[in-house]
Amino acid sequence: MYLHDFTRHYNLHLLPVSHRGIELGNLVWKPFLGAPKHNHPGMPNHILNALLDAELITKTEWQNQLNQMKTPICDIAELANSTIDKVGKVTSSMLDQLDLGFEYKHMQKAKLANVCARIMSNNTRTVLDNYLEQIPPKQMRLLFRNPRKVHLITELYYGNIIIQVEKKYQTSFEQLISDAKWPIKLSLDAHNNFEYTFKHNDVPFACRMERIHRFNG
């Protein structure tokens, strides 16, 4: 399966730049036309921050709910054995994060394997739904500017990135990754080509998001 087909099939959005800071509950500005943005003037960065600003929750409740959103990464049966091909965007993003400066044109193959997810619990969804229902429309606009365009991240997807580079560039590539603080495994494929596996290390490549307006817990 290719990356575009995967995200479309599961109704996911590819994260433009994989980074460690993204969490369940982060807010995304999704215009009616154009690509989603992970920050926007007047939009809080996290749903719990918005509820705290609205004085619907205390600082203690904010911390408790935040802890509950840090759910463990779990395997999903139908995804566990999936391999996603042609993931150049994800790979480029990951290598940028490692400051490798490697020329992507020297990659022969890039794929994602061992796909897993972090999913917001039903209990957390219900709690958020109850709080959001307490906010009158005028306050909703003050908090979120345009609730119809603000979306909540409810699922995050991770996977091991496997890349293969041209043989003549293997030595230089290995020198670049030797200092990278990232779990990397070297293996041989069926044709005795070296493959480099970068474990997901809590960096998501895609997410599912749902609109704040009439959010259903």
SEDOLUM-999955 format. One line per field, with one value per residue: residue in three letters; residue number from 0; y, x, z of N, C-alpha, C in turn. Coordinates in nm, 3 decimals. Atoms other than C-alpha are relative to their C-alpha. Layout:
<nodes>
type <- ALA/...;
seq <- NUM/...;
n.north <- Y/...;
n.east <- X/...;
n.up <- Z/...;
ca.north <- Y/...;
ca.east <- X/...;
ca.up <- Z/...;
c.north <- Y/...;
c.east <- X/...;
c.up <- Z/...;
</nodes>
This chain:
<nodes>
type <- MET/TYR/LEU/HIS/ASP/PHE/THR/ARG/HIS/TYR/ASN/LEU/HIS/LEU/LEU/PRO/VAL/SER/HIS/ARG/GLY/ILE/GLU/LEU/GLY/ASN/LEU/VAL/TRP/LYS/PRO/PHE/LEU/GLY/ALA/PRO/LYS/HIS/ASN/HIS/PRO/GLY/MET/PRO/ASN/HIS/ILE/LEU/ASN/ALA/LEU/LEU/ASP/ALA/GLU/LEU/ILE/THR/LYS/THR/GLU/TRP/GLN/ASN/GLN/LEU/ASN/GLN/MET/LYS/THR/PRO/ILE/CYS/ASP/ILE/ALA/GLU/LEU/ALA/ASN/SER/THR/ILE/ASP/LYS/VAL/GLY/LYS/VAL/THR/SER/SER/MET/LEU/ASP/GLN/LEU/ASP/LEU/GLY/PHE/GLU/TYR/LYS/HIS/MET/GLN/LYS/ALA/LYS/LEU/ALA/ASN/VAL/CYS/ALA/ARG/ILE/MET/SER/ASN/ASN/THR/ARG/THR/VAL/LEU/ASP/ASN/TYR/LEU/GLU/GLN/ILE/PRO/PRO/LYS/GLN/MET/ARG/LEU/LEU/PHE/ARG/ASN/PRO/ARG/LYS/VAL/HIS/LEU/ILE/THR/GLU/LEU/TYR/TYR/GLY/ASN/ILE/ILE/ILE/GLN/VAL/GLU/LYS/LYS/TYR/GLN/THR/SER/PHE/GLU/GLN/LEU/ILE/SER/ASP/ALA/LYS/TRP/PRO/ILE/LYS/LEU/SER/LEU/ASP/ALA/HIS/ASN/ASN/PHE/GLU/TYR/THR/PHE/LYS/HIS/ASN/ASP/VAL/PRO/PHE/ALA/CYS/ARG/MET/GLU/ARG/ILE/HIS/ARG/PHE/ASN/GLY;
seq <- 0/1/2/3/4/5/6/7/8/9/10/11/12/13/14/15/16/17/18/19/20/21/22/23/24/25/26/27/28/29/30/31/32/33/34/35/36/37/38/39/40/41/42/43/44/45/46/47/48/49/50/51/52/53/54/55/56/57/58/59/60/61/62/63/64/65/66/67/68/69/70/71/72/73/74/75/76/77/78/79/80/81/82/83/84/85/86/87/88/89/90/91/92/93/94/95/96/97/98/99/100/101/102/103/104/105/106/107/108/109/110/111/112/113/114/115/116/117/118/119/120/121/122/123/124/125/126/127/128/129/130/131/132/133/134/135/136/137/138/139/140/141/142/143/144/145/146/147/148/149/150/151/152/153/154/155/156/157/158/159/160/161/162/163/164/165/166/167/168/169/170/171/172/173/174/175/176/177/178/179/180/181/182/183/184/185/186/187/188/189/190/191/192/193/194/195/196/197/198/199/200/201/202/203/204/205/206/207/208/209/210/211/212/213/214/215/216;
n.north <- -0.119/-0.126/-0.091/-0.073/0.094/0.032/-0.111/-0.017/0.115/-0.011/-0.138/-0.062/-0.114/0.010/-0.113/-0.062/0.017/0.083/-0.059/0.064/-0.080/0.017/0.089/0.008/-0.120/-0.120/-0.058/-0.025/-0.090/0.064/-0.088/0.069/0.025/-0.009/0.100/-0.028/-0.067/0.039/-0.121/-0.105/-0.110/0.009/0.138/0.066/0.113/0.126/-0.012/-0.018/-0.139/-0.078/0.023/-0.068/-0.142/-0.024/0.026/0.117/0.098/-0.056/0.039/0.141/0.078/-0.013/0.093/0.137/0.035/0.005/0.129/0.105/-0.002/0.061/0.142/0.074/0.036/0.135/0.063/0.021/0.126/-0.012/-0.082/0.052/0.063/-0.085/-0.069/-0.112/-0.034/-0.135/-0.094/-0.097/-0.119/0.034/0.025/-0.130/-0.071/0.063/-0.029/-0.141/-0.007/0.050/-0.091/0.079/-0.069/0.097/-0.029/0.101/0.065/0.121/0.108/0.087/0.052/-0.044/0.058/0.003/0.132/0.007/-0.116/0.007/-0.124/-0.049/-0.035/-0.062/0.095/-0.037/-0.080/-0.135/-0.058/-0.036/-0.115/-0.118/-0.029/-0.063/-0.137/-0.082/-0.030/-0.106/-0.129/-0.064/-0.032/-0.121/0.032/0.090/-0.082/-0.070/0.097/0.070/-0.091/0.060/0.141/0.090/0.024/0.056/0.144/0.061/0.125/0.108/0.119/-0.024/0.123/0.012/0.116/0.005/-0.044/0.084/-0.060/0.064/-0.101/0.053/0.066/-0.082/-0.105/0.063/-0.037/-0.139/-0.005/0.059/-0.098/-0.103/0.048/0.055/-0.091/-0.028/0.061/0.060/0.145/0.037/0.140/0.029/0.137/0.029/0.046/0.125/-0.017/-0.038/-0.144/-0.047/-0.079/-0.069/-0.014/-0.103/0.025/-0.120/-0.086/-0.094/-0.108/0.044/-0.043/-0.034/-0.016/-0.016/-0.115/-0.019/-0.140/-0.040/-0.033/0.117/0.117/0.109/0.088;
n.east <- 0.084/-0.074/0.035/0.123/0.111/0.014/0.064/0.137/0.080/0.028/0.043/-0.106/-0.070/-0.144/-0.059/-0.094/-0.135/0.004/-0.074/0.028/0.087/0.143/0.065/0.146/0.059/-0.045/0.100/-0.045/0.086/0.025/0.086/0.088/-0.088/-0.140/-0.055/0.012/-0.113/-0.008/0.010/0.077/0.025/0.123/0.037/-0.087/-0.071/0.050/0.138/0.003/-0.036/0.121/0.094/-0.057/0.023/0.143/0.027/0.087/-0.076/-0.106/-0.136/-0.015/0.075/-0.076/-0.112/0.052/0.047/-0.118/-0.063/0.083/-0.017/-0.127/0.027/-0.110/0.015/0.056/0.010/0.134/-0.015/0.000/-0.114/-0.126/-0.080/0.003/-0.119/0.042/-0.109/-0.013/0.024/-0.109/0.027/-0.023/-0.143/-0.069/0.030/-0.074/-0.142/-0.017/0.002/-0.129/-0.103/-0.098/-0.038/-0.024/0.072/0.105/-0.003/-0.081/0.081/0.059/0.129/0.042/0.130/0.040/0.043/0.038/0.085/0.075/0.075/0.036/0.141/0.066/0.092/0.142/0.025/-0.047/0.091/0.124/-0.030/-0.014/0.132/0.080/-0.050/0.029/0.143/0.028/-0.047/0.098/-0.055/-0.082/-0.129/-0.069/-0.067/-0.110/-0.105/-0.054/0.011/0.098/0.004/0.020/-0.128/-0.093/0.013/-0.067/-0.068/0.049/-0.082/-0.132/-0.052/-0.145/-0.050/-0.143/-0.037/-0.106/-0.051/-0.112/-0.071/-0.089/-0.116/-0.121/0.015/0.026/-0.103/0.021/0.125/-0.024/-0.074/0.094/0.095/-0.071/0.015/0.142/0.055/0.125/-0.019/-0.016/-0.037/-0.050/0.032/-0.011/0.125/-0.013/-0.101/-0.125/-0.015/0.013/0.118/-0.014/0.130/0.008/0.119/0.086/-0.051/0.106/0.022/0.109/-0.004/0.136/0.095/0.143/0.050/0.145/0.038/0.045/0.143/0.086/-0.082/0.079/-0.085;
n.up <- 0.000/0.003/-0.109/0.031/-0.012/-0.142/-0.072/0.051/-0.044/-0.144/-0.027/-0.080/0.059/-0.012/-0.070/0.094/-0.053/-0.120/-0.112/-0.128/-0.085/0.024/-0.098/0.004/-0.058/0.071/0.089/0.136/0.078/0.130/0.080/0.094/0.115/-0.040/-0.092/-0.144/-0.064/-0.141/-0.083/0.066/-0.094/-0.079/-0.031/-0.099/0.059/-0.056/-0.047/-0.145/-0.025/0.026/-0.111/-0.116/0.022/-0.017/-0.142/-0.014/-0.077/-0.085/0.038/-0.036/0.099/0.125/-0.007/-0.002/0.133/0.087/-0.027/0.059/0.146/0.035/0.009/0.063/0.141/0.006/0.131/0.054/0.071/0.146/0.042/-0.054/0.104/0.119/0.048/0.083/0.091/0.053/-0.111/0.011/-0.081/-0.141/-0.017/0.008/-0.123/-0.109/0.015/-0.036/-0.145/-0.049/0.051/0.073/0.122/0.106/0.123/0.012/0.132/-0.009/-0.058/0.100/-0.047/-0.133/-0.035/-0.141/-0.046/-0.142/-0.028/-0.126/-0.022/-0.133/0.021/-0.115/-0.063/-0.001/-0.120/0.025/0.098/-0.069/-0.085/0.086/0.055/-0.105/-0.021/0.117/0.003/-0.097/0.052/0.089/0.133/0.002/-0.063/0.092/0.100/-0.066/-0.031/0.116/0.114/0.090/-0.040/0.115/0.065/-0.098/-0.015/-0.115/0.033/-0.085/0.023/0.059/0.061/-0.004/0.072/0.023/0.134/0.057/0.123/0.068/0.079/0.103/-0.063/-0.002/-0.101/-0.130/-0.098/-0.042/-0.075/-0.131/-0.078/-0.042/-0.102/-0.116/-0.115/-0.023/-0.121/0.047/0.013/0.141/0.020/0.134/0.041/0.143/0.059/0.075/0.104/-0.069/-0.010/-0.137/-0.034/-0.128/-0.065/-0.104/-0.081/-0.004/-0.108/-0.042/0.095/0.088/0.139/0.045/-0.111/0.027/-0.074/0.003/-0.018/-0.133/0.010/-0.018/-0.026/-0.058/-0.081;
ca.north <- 0.000/0.351/0.634/0.832/0.525/0.447/0.793/0.812/0.463/0.535/0.901/1.028/1.342/1.324/1.540/1.793/1.772/1.486/1.618/1.507/1.784/1.669/1.502/1.381/1.683/1.924/2.159/2.203/2.483/2.320/2.580/2.493/2.518/2.451/2.243/2.212/2.427/2.333/2.691/2.987/3.333/3.315/2.934/2.755/2.481/2.220/2.153/2.136/2.478/2.615/2.457/2.595/2.943/2.910/2.823/2.500/2.297/2.364/2.336/1.999/1.871/2.002/1.798/1.485/1.494/1.563/1.254/1.045/1.156/1.013/0.671/0.396/0.321/0.017/-0.228/-0.240/-0.588/-0.476/-0.241/-0.447/-0.635/-0.343/-0.209/0.133/0.210/0.536/0.739/0.992/1.285/1.112/1.001/1.347/1.494/1.242/1.296/1.671/1.620/1.436/1.721/1.466/1.686/1.373/1.416/1.240/1.161/0.892/0.694/0.395/0.290/0.416/0.240/0.228/-0.093/-0.199/0.068/0.139/0.409/0.618/0.661/0.891/0.683/0.678/0.817/1.117/1.176/1.177/1.418/1.659/1.634/1.724/2.027/2.152/2.132/2.375/2.649/2.889/2.979/3.329/3.195/2.920/3.188/3.375/3.058/2.906/3.200/2.976/2.642/2.501/2.527/2.406/2.032/1.810/1.537/1.215/0.955/0.952/0.697/0.577/0.336/0.222/0.398/0.167/0.320/0.189/0.408/0.362/0.132/0.386/0.624/0.372/0.460/0.833/0.774/0.552/0.821/1.069/0.848/0.729/1.036/1.039/0.977/0.749/0.371/0.247/-0.115/-0.236/-0.544/-0.709/-0.752/-1.048/-0.902/-0.839/-0.466/-0.282/-0.147/0.106/0.088/0.396/0.305/0.543/0.671/0.843/1.059/1.031/1.051/1.087/1.176/1.160/1.481/1.573/1.909/2.089/2.212/1.951/1.716/1.377/1.193;
ca.east <- 0.000/0.121/0.114/-0.157/-0.381/-0.316/-0.409/-0.715/-0.836/-0.813/-0.920/-0.588/-0.386/-0.016/0.180/0.375/0.681/0.721/0.820/0.826/0.606/0.274/0.030/-0.326/-0.544/-0.341/-0.555/-0.525/-0.662/-0.823/-0.950/-1.230/-0.969/-0.599/-0.376/-0.427/-0.204/-0.079/-0.081/-0.302/-0.347/-0.601/-0.614/-0.489/-0.236/-0.416/-0.778/-0.698/-0.534/-0.855/-1.066/-0.829/-0.854/-1.233/-1.209/-1.397/-1.119/-0.868/-0.492/-0.510/-0.780/-0.576/-0.275/-0.483/-0.647/-0.314/-0.168/-0.463/-0.399/-0.048/-0.178/0.068/0.131/-0.073/-0.077/-0.384/-0.440/-0.515/-0.213/0.047/0.159/0.116/0.402/0.359/0.572/0.689/0.710/0.963/0.791/0.800/1.160/1.276/1.106/1.269/1.616/1.569/1.488/1.818/2.006/2.169/2.169/2.164/2.070/1.737/1.805/2.049/1.768/1.662/1.369/1.172/0.889/0.703/0.655/0.521/0.252/0.094/-0.121/-0.192/-0.569/-0.767/-0.965/-1.345/-1.339/-1.133/-1.358/-1.664/-1.503/-1.408/-1.753/-1.917/-1.692/-1.739/-2.116/-2.094/-1.939/-2.195/-2.153/-2.018/-1.748/-1.667/-1.584/-1.372/-1.181/-1.136/-1.202/-1.385/-1.489/-1.585/-1.224/-1.059/-0.998/-0.884/-0.623/-0.773/-0.534/-0.163/0.009/0.368/0.586/0.943/1.102/1.312/1.536/1.783/2.050/2.265/2.558/2.823/2.680/2.644/2.974/2.906/2.550/2.667/2.909/2.624/2.395/2.669/2.619/2.241/2.069/1.807/1.754/1.885/1.905/2.105/1.989/2.008/1.713/1.654/1.898/2.175/2.116/2.165/1.847/1.846/1.554/1.476/1.241/0.949/1.082/0.750/0.749/0.413/0.377/-0.003/-0.305/-0.681/-0.858/-1.216/-1.390/-1.441/-1.784/-2.035/-1.760/-1.911/-1.751;
ca.up <- 0.000/-0.080/0.173/-0.005/-0.025/0.342/0.472/0.247/0.343/0.717/0.687/0.824/0.765/0.696/0.937/0.730/0.953/1.197/1.536/1.897/2.029/1.886/2.127/2.150/2.215/2.003/1.796/1.421/1.205/0.901/0.652/0.412/0.135/0.176/0.400/0.778/1.000/1.345/1.466/1.389/1.544/1.826/1.837/2.152/2.086/2.300/2.392/2.764/2.752/2.603/2.878/3.141/2.989/2.994/3.366/3.307/3.466/3.743/3.707/3.885/3.648/3.354/3.469/3.537/3.196/3.027/3.196/3.075/2.718/2.732/2.635/2.539/2.173/2.077/1.789/1.569/1.426/1.071/1.067/1.251/0.940/0.701/0.494/0.338/0.033/-0.119/0.200/0.074/0.251/0.588/0.539/0.433/0.737/0.970/0.825/0.859/1.225/1.265/1.093/0.866/0.558/0.343/-0.020/-0.062/-0.426/-0.311/-0.143/-0.349/-0.133/0.164/0.346/0.677/0.874/1.216/1.206/1.544/1.698/2.004/2.042/2.272/2.521/2.524/2.877/2.772/2.471/2.695/2.941/2.662/2.508/2.841/2.887/2.532/2.567/2.859/2.644/2.493/2.122/2.191/2.424/2.174/1.918/2.171/2.260/1.916/1.681/1.433/1.588/1.247/1.135/1.456/1.477/1.764/1.718/1.852/1.704/1.619/1.394/1.415/1.222/1.170/0.872/0.654/0.390/0.137/-0.024/-0.331/-0.251/-0.339/-0.078/0.205/0.372/0.375/0.496/0.780/0.887/0.900/1.108/1.346/1.567/1.543/1.877/1.729/1.748/1.411/1.296/0.996/0.802/0.460/0.227/-0.005/-0.258/-0.002/-0.003/0.325/0.483/0.767/1.007/1.216/1.501/1.539/1.873/1.953/1.639/1.456/1.079/1.054/1.265/1.276/1.372/1.447/1.438/1.769/1.656/1.777/1.886/1.968/2.257;
c.north <- 0.124/0.094/0.074/-0.089/-0.033/0.111/0.020/-0.111/0.013/0.142/0.071/0.119/-0.019/0.124/0.062/-0.012/-0.082/0.065/-0.061/0.072/-0.028/-0.106/-0.012/0.126/0.129/0.047/0.034/0.090/-0.059/0.089/-0.081/-0.033/0.014/-0.103/0.039/0.065/-0.034/0.119/0.107/0.110/-0.016/-0.141/-0.058/-0.119/-0.135/0.022/0.025/0.141/0.091/-0.014/0.067/0.150/0.037/-0.022/-0.112/-0.111/0.075/-0.045/-0.148/-0.089/0.003/-0.101/-0.144/-0.044/-0.011/-0.134/-0.114/-0.005/-0.063/-0.152/-0.073/-0.025/-0.144/-0.051/-0.011/-0.119/0.018/0.081/-0.064/-0.059/0.082/0.055/0.108/0.044/0.146/0.105/0.105/0.123/-0.025/-0.018/0.130/0.079/-0.055/0.031/0.146/0.017/-0.043/0.088/-0.075/0.071/-0.095/0.034/-0.112/-0.074/-0.128/-0.115/-0.081/-0.044/0.056/-0.059/0.008/-0.140/0.008/0.122/-0.024/0.136/0.034/0.061/0.057/-0.095/0.051/0.087/0.145/0.071/0.048/0.122/0.129/0.043/0.074/0.144/0.092/0.039/0.111/0.140/0.060/0.043/0.123/-0.027/-0.095/0.079/0.077/-0.095/-0.053/0.081/-0.048/-0.149/-0.097/-0.033/-0.060/-0.148/-0.050/-0.130/-0.108/-0.131/0.042/-0.134/0.006/-0.121/0.007/0.040/-0.082/0.063/-0.079/0.107/-0.069/-0.052/0.091/0.112/-0.058/0.045/0.141/0.013/-0.054/0.094/0.108/-0.047/-0.051/0.086/0.029/-0.074/-0.057/-0.150/-0.040/-0.145/-0.021/-0.146/-0.014/-0.045/-0.126/0.008/0.046/0.150/0.043/0.084/0.058/0.023/0.100/-0.026/0.130/0.096/0.111/0.120/-0.044/0.051/0.040/0.010/-0.004/0.119/0.017/0.145/0.026/0.026/-0.129/-0.128/-0.106/-0.094/-0.142;
c.east <- 0.088/-0.054/-0.130/-0.123/-0.028/-0.075/-0.143/-0.090/-0.041/-0.041/0.098/0.059/0.149/0.053/0.108/0.145/-0.010/0.082/-0.048/-0.108/-0.148/-0.058/-0.148/-0.055/0.049/-0.109/0.064/-0.101/-0.015/-0.095/-0.086/0.075/0.145/0.039/-0.022/0.127/-0.002/0.014/-0.072/-0.027/-0.135/-0.043/0.093/0.071/-0.052/-0.139/-0.007/0.040/-0.121/-0.100/0.049/-0.023/-0.147/-0.045/-0.102/0.070/0.105/0.136/0.023/-0.072/0.072/0.114/-0.047/-0.045/0.116/0.072/-0.079/0.014/0.132/-0.016/0.117/-0.028/-0.048/-0.001/-0.147/0.011/0.012/0.118/0.134/0.091/0.004/0.138/-0.045/0.120/-0.006/-0.035/0.112/-0.020/0.030/0.150/0.079/-0.018/0.082/0.149/0.030/0.005/0.133/0.116/0.109/0.048/0.028/-0.083/-0.101/0.003/0.082/-0.076/-0.061/-0.141/-0.029/-0.137/-0.022/-0.046/-0.033/-0.082/-0.080/-0.061/-0.011/-0.139/-0.060/-0.106/-0.144/-0.034/0.042/-0.090/-0.129/0.019/0.010/-0.135/-0.086/0.044/-0.036/-0.147/-0.038/0.038/-0.104/0.066/0.091/0.138/0.081/0.078/0.117/0.118/0.070/-0.003/-0.104/-0.006/-0.018/0.131/0.104/-0.029/0.089/0.066/-0.041/0.078/0.132/0.058/0.152/0.042/0.151/0.029/0.121/0.045/0.118/0.065/0.088/0.128/0.121/-0.008/-0.018/0.100/-0.023/-0.127/0.019/0.081/-0.093/-0.090/0.070/-0.017/-0.146/-0.050/-0.138/0.023/0.002/0.048/0.041/-0.030/0.018/-0.135/0.026/0.107/0.135/0.030/-0.019/-0.127/0.020/-0.138/0.010/-0.129/-0.075/0.035/-0.099/-0.017/-0.108/0.017/-0.139/-0.091/-0.143/-0.047/-0.149/-0.032/-0.049/-0.151/-0.081/0.083/-0.082/0.092/-0.044;
c.up <- 0.000/0.107/-0.026/0.016/0.146/0.075/-0.047/0.051/0.146/0.041/0.092/-0.075/0.025/0.071/-0.089/0.042/0.127/0.110/0.130/0.080/-0.015/0.093/-0.031/0.066/-0.062/-0.097/-0.135/-0.069/-0.140/-0.079/-0.096/-0.129/0.047/0.104/0.146/0.054/0.149/0.093/-0.082/0.103/0.071/0.034/0.106/-0.064/0.049/0.058/0.151/0.040/-0.020/0.114/0.128/-0.011/0.022/0.144/0.021/0.078/0.083/-0.053/0.031/-0.101/-0.135/-0.003/-0.004/-0.139/-0.099/0.018/-0.064/-0.151/-0.044/-0.001/-0.066/-0.148/-0.007/-0.144/-0.039/-0.095/-0.151/-0.052/0.032/-0.107/-0.129/-0.031/-0.097/-0.083/-0.043/0.105/0.002/0.087/0.147/0.025/-0.003/0.128/0.116/-0.009/0.031/0.151/0.060/-0.045/-0.076/-0.126/-0.115/-0.124/-0.028/-0.134/0.003/0.067/-0.114/0.039/0.138/0.029/0.151/0.036/0.149/0.040/0.128/0.027/0.147/-0.015/0.128/0.056/-0.006/0.120/-0.021/-0.100/0.066/0.088/-0.082/-0.058/0.103/0.025/-0.117/-0.009/0.098/-0.051/-0.093/-0.131/-0.001/0.059/-0.087/-0.104/0.061/0.025/-0.124/-0.129/-0.100/0.028/-0.115/-0.071/0.094/0.020/0.113/-0.044/0.100/-0.019/-0.065/-0.048/-0.013/-0.084/-0.012/-0.145/-0.047/-0.131/-0.054/-0.088/-0.104/0.066/0.011/0.104/0.140/0.105/0.052/0.082/0.140/0.089/0.054/0.114/0.126/0.125/0.032/0.124/-0.030/-0.011/-0.148/-0.009/-0.145/-0.032/-0.150/-0.053/-0.082/-0.108/0.056/-0.007/0.144/0.016/0.141/0.058/0.115/0.079/0.025/0.113/0.039/-0.092/-0.099/-0.143/-0.052/0.121/-0.053/0.082/-0.023/0.035/0.143/0.002/0.002/0.013/0.072/0.075/0.001;
</nodes>
